[in-house]
Amino acid sequence: MKISYPELWYQEYETVCSVDGVKKALEFAAFEDLLAGFPCHGDSLDIGTATGRYMRAAAELGFIAYGVDTSEYAVRASREHVKRRGVPVEHVQQMDSNAMTFEDDRFRLVTCMMSTISHSRGYPATLREAARVLAPDGAFVVSIWQPQIRYGGFLSVNSLEVNEQLYDLCKEIGSLDKRLAESGLEVERKLDAILEDEGAYLDLLRNIPDNEALWGETAASFERALRYEYPHAIGEIGVYLCRKALH
């Protein structure tokens, strides 16, 4: 099984302020928290880059950003978006993440976000490839939906069929800890994103202008407060910071 999206999906995915926008903002806040203090230089790679959101983020942090996706629609969409941020369009490549052509130890940061890892039963090969191309001093950040805590039912931009497939595969994968260890990656830290029902965030943001940065900052501040107050709460998306296992 491999989940794919139509061309229109990549336009709808970039919609700023929506339930999906909240989820993307909160996943990104966890990503930022995990990378706090990490030296942001060298090459980065975003696996399953979709519209290039994490390529753009990596470039803004100071990395030389690269991204891969198997979808020609994704490559086209991400090239349009990263070009506006000054990232060379040739840094986006159509490539199978299960057999990437990059050399070993190439990237200081590798990302695989919004549960991209759960879009194919080939995920063990993708994780092994992530470990292979990750530099010994690098960081791998990966996220996965945690279906036992399904406040909002994945992304609303997805079809019902896609979300059912995601649910089944996420449930099959379970915790990523074992899968990551089998791939030569060690979990250094994990954060849970989306610690409250989505309605709470929408109520919080109802009177805020349609501005992605302001939405993200407000929602993230609320979630960080919840995380501080309830440190053992489980969120809807698990975000893992991993290092290459050195034997």
N, C-alpha and C positions, 0 to 999 in steps of 0.2 A: 504493500500500500504506500502510495505517495500522494500527498495532498498538494494540489495546484490551484491557482486562482486565475480568474479571467482578467483581461486587461483593465476593465473598469474598476476592479477591486483596488488597484494601486492608486487610483485617483481618490476613491472614497476613503482609503486608509489614511490619507494625509489630512482629512478633515480635522480641524483644530479642536474645538471645544464641544465635546460630546462625552458620553459614558466611556467610549474607547479612548478619548483624549485623556481622561482621568487615569485610566489604567496605564497608558503609555507614560504619562508623567510620573506616576508612582514607581513604576519599574525603573525609570531613568533616575529617580532620586535614590533608589537603593544602589544602582550602579555607581552613582557619584559617591555615595557614602563608602562603598567598598573600596573604591580607588583613591580615597583621601590619603594623601601623602605619597602616592605611587609616582615615581619620576615619569613624566609624560613626554617622552621623546623616542625617536626611532620609528619603525614601521608598525602599523596596526592592520589587523584583518578582521572584517566583519563577515561572518558566514551566514548566508541567507539574508542578504542585506536589504531585500525588498525595495523600499524607496530611499535607501541610503541614510536613514536617520542616525544610526550609530557610526557610520562613516563620517557624517557631518560633525557629530559630537566629538569623535576622536580627533578630527582635524582642528577643532576649536580648542581642544585640550593641549595640542602641540604635537600630535603624532602625524606622520606621513600616512594618510589613510588609504587602505585598499579594501575592496569588497568583492564577494562572489555570490552568485545566485544561479540556479539552474534555469530560471524562467527568463525568456527573452523580454517579456513585458517588464519584469523587475529590473533587468539591466537597463532598459530604455528609460524607465521612470527614475531610477537612481542616478543615472548619468545626467538627466535634466536637473535634478536637485543638487547634486554635489558640485556641478559646474558653477552654480551661483555662489558657492562658498569657496571657489578657487581651487577645488580639487580636480586634478586632471581626469577627464572622462575615461581615459584608458586604464585608470586604476580600478574601474568596475569591470569585472570579467564574468562571462557566462561559463560556469565551471561546476562540475559535480563535486560536492564537498566530501564525498566518500573516497575520492581519488584526486586530490589536488596536485597541481604541477609545481607548487612552490618548493624551494629547497628546505631541508631540515633546519630547525632553530632560527627561522627567518624573522619572526614577529615578536616584538616585546609585549604587545597586547593583542589578544584574540577574543572576539566577542561572538556570541550566538544567542540572540535575544528574542523576546516575545514568544518563547517556547518553540522556536524554529526546530529545535532538536526533536520535537514530537510530531514532525510532519512526514516522517518516513520510518519504516522499520529498519532502514539502513543506518539508524542513529549510532550503533556501536562503531561503525567504520568512520563516521564523521567525528566522533570523539577521539578516536585513535589518530586521525589526521590532525585534529586540533592540537593534540599533544605533540605530534611529530614536528609541526611547523612552529611551535611555541619555543621561544628562546629560554635557555636555562634560568635566566633571571626575570622572565616575563610573567604575565598574569593572563589567565583565561577566565572570562566572566560569561556565565551561561545561565539561562533562566528556563523554568518549566512551570506550566500550570499545575496546580495541586488540586485535583478534582474532588478531594474530600471536602474542600472549602470553596464551593462554587456560588459565591454571592450573585454574580452577574452572568454566569454562563458563557465564559470566554468573550470574544469580541462580537459586538452586535453587527459589525460590517460583514461578518462571515455568514454563509448560508447555514441553515439548520443541519444539513447533511455534513458540512465541514466540521461544525462544532461537535457533532456526535462522533465523528472519526477522531477528532482531537481528544475528546473525553476518553474514548476506548484506549487509545495509544498511551495517553498520559497515565491512565490507570495501570496499563500493562507495564510501563516503565517503572512506576512507583518512585521511590526516592532515588535521586540521581547519585547519591554517595557511592553506592556499590558500582554503578555503571562507570562513574568517573575513575574509581580506583582500578577497575579492570582495564581502563584505557591508558593508564600511566599518569594519572592526574590526582593530586592530593587536594582535598578541600581545606582551605585555610579559614574561610568564614562563610556563613550563609545569612542572608537577610530575607525576611518575608515582606512582600509588597502587598498593599491593599488589605489593611487590618480592620476594615469596617465595611458595612453594606454600602454599595455604590450610591444609594439614595442620600446617605449622610454627606458625601462629597458634593453631590449635585446641589443639595440645599446650601452647603457652605459657599459654593461658587455661583449661585444663582444671580447675584447682583454684581458680579465681577465682569468687566468688559471682555469681549471675545478676543483674548490675547493669550497665546500659548504659554509664554514665559511667566506671565502673572498667574495663570491657572496652575501651572506646574509648581511654582514657588508656594502658593497658598495651600494647595493640596498636600504637598510634601511636608510643609510645616505641621499641618494637622496630623499627618500620619506619623511623623517623627515623635510628636507628643504622645500619640497612642502607643507607639513602640516603647517609649520611655516608661509610660505608666503600666503597660502590660508586656513586659519583656519576653514572656513565653507564649504570646499569642501566635497563631499560625495564620499566615496570609494566603491570598489567592494565587500569588506567583512566588515561587521560590527562586531567589537569585544567589548564585554561588560564585565565590572567588576561589580560583584554583591555581595551584602551582604545578610545574612539571615535576614528577617524581624522579628524583635522582638516585640511582642505584649504584 
